[in-house]
Amino acid sequence: MTHAARFYLGSIAFALIIVLPVFVYLKRRRQSEGRIVLWILGIWVIWNLVNAPIHEVSHLLGGWSAGQHVNDYRLIPHFWEGDFVHAYISWEAGTPSQYKVSTLAPYAIDGLVILLGFALCWRQNRMPPFTGTLILFLFFLRPFYDVATNYAADAILGGTGDVAFLLYAYPRPAVHLCAWMLMFLAAAGAFREIWTEPRNHEISISASATER
């Protein structure tokens, strides 16, 4: 898959997986259209600052824990130069077992992040829109996007990225099962956060903020 294709498919996925759920979440909490637009713009900025670094730093942590040594890296695409694609970790020569750990690491961390999101939601049920949007975005939607886009690019569209290597290095049924389980958990967490009925005081606070 070319970098241009990855960019366009990633943009479509961002709109469907990130923007649409955030829009529905904020509309259900009766946020004004102006505030929703500002929130979505803010999410887009945060996305470009944290999405690739979380993924690439996860590779770094996994590789370091397995004893690998970094040759070169870019933790964040140079989006200020119009590059929204190129982020990478380049390793010195390593063993197959080391690559198995470093390649798997981002998705293992995605799973931990999703579980942490459930813990936060259970500890503080029905959060105010500001906090709830951040938790929805960072703990459920971003991990879902990370797993879903990489899985689709390699397992469905024939790419040669992380998931393609994992399908080669690990039992294929286990990789497919784990990927779908992660997507299911992230989707379930997002669904719960979006469709939990907002409290009355939450709506009144939103309405008063809109009036101001």
Residue pairs with C-beta under 8 A, 6 or more apart in sequence:
1 9
1 153
1 157
1 158
1 159
3 85
3 86
6 85
6 153
7 84
7 85
9 149
9 153
10 84
10 85
10 149
13 145
13 148
13 149
14 47
14 145
17 141
17 144
17 145
17 148
18 43
18 47
18 137
18 141
18 142
18 145
19 40
19 43
21 136
21 141
21 190
21 194
22 39
22 40
22 43
22 133
22 136
22 137
22 141
23 36
23 40
24 194
25 129
25 132
25 133
25 136
25 193
25 194
26 35
26 36
26 39
26 129
26 133
27 36
28 194
28 195
28 198
29 129
29 132
29 198
29 202
29 203
29 206
30 198
30 203
30 206
30 207
30 210
31 39
31 129
31 206
31 210
32 210
35 209
35 210
39 133
43 133
43 137
46 137
47 142
48 76
48 77
48 79
48 84
49 76
50 138
50 142
51 142
51 145
51 146
52 75
52 76
52 77
52 87
53 75
53 76
53 87
54 106
54 109
54 142
54 146
55 87
55 106
55 146
56 73
56 74
56 75
56 76
56 87
56 88
56 89
57 75
58 105
58 106
58 108
58 109
59 89
59 102
59 103
59 105
59 106
60 70
60 73
60 89
60 102
61 105
61 109
62 101
62 102
62 103
62 104
62 105
62 106
62 108
63 70
63 89
63 91
63 94
63 98
63 101
63 102
63 105
65 101
65 105
66 94
66 97
66 98
66 101
66 102
67 94
67 98
68 91
68 92
68 94
68 98
68 99
68 102
69 91
69 92
69 94
70 89
70 90
70 91
70 92
71 90
71 91
71 92
72 88
72 90
73 88
73 89
73 90
74 86
74 87
74 88
75 87
76 87
77 83
77 84
77 85
77 86
77 87
78 86
89 102
91 98
91 99
91 102
94 102
96 169
99 165
99 169
100 166
100 169
100 170
103 162
103 165
103 166
103 169
104 166
104 170
106 146
106 162
107 146
107 147
107 150
107 162
107 166
107 178
107 179
107 182
110 143
110 146
110 147
110 182
110 186
111 143
111 182
111 185
113 138
113 139
113 142
113 143
114 139
114 140
114 143
114 182
114 185
114 186
114 189
115 185
116 139
117 135
117 138
117 139
117 140
117 189
118 185
118 189
120 135
120 139
121 127
121 135
121 189
121 192
121 193
124 131
125 196
126 132
126 196
126 197
126 198
126 199
126 202
127 135
128 202
128 205
129 202
129 206
132 193
135 193
136 190
136 193
136 194
139 189
140 186
140 187
140 189
140 190
140 193
141 186
141 190
143 182
143 186
144 182
144 183
144 186
144 187
144 190
147 179
147 182
147 183
147 186
148 183
150 161
150 162
150 163
151 163
151 179
151 183
153 159
153 161
153 163
154 160
154 161
154 162
154 163
154 164
154 167
155 163
155 164
155 167
155 176
155 179
163 175
163 179
166 175
167 175
167 176
198 206
